[in-house]
Amino acid sequence: MAIGELPNDAMMLLSFVNTRMRDDNISLDDLCAQFEADRVRLEEKLDKIGYTYNEELKRFV
């Protein structure tokens, strides 16, 4: 699945990313590798709606 298949809407992206990381028990780096996504762009998009990645929790909070 390529980056174009990630949700475009920021809230949908947040839900999708957190759900995948939780269900697959993977880190953000692993998720980005799976989806060929740019981590910086993904984090910037979610930062715009007030969410940052928490390494310890493996999710955006």
ABEGO torsion letter per residue (X at the ends): XBAAABBABAAAAAAAAAAAAAAAGBBAAAAAAAAGBBAAAAAAAAAAAGBBBBAAAGBBX
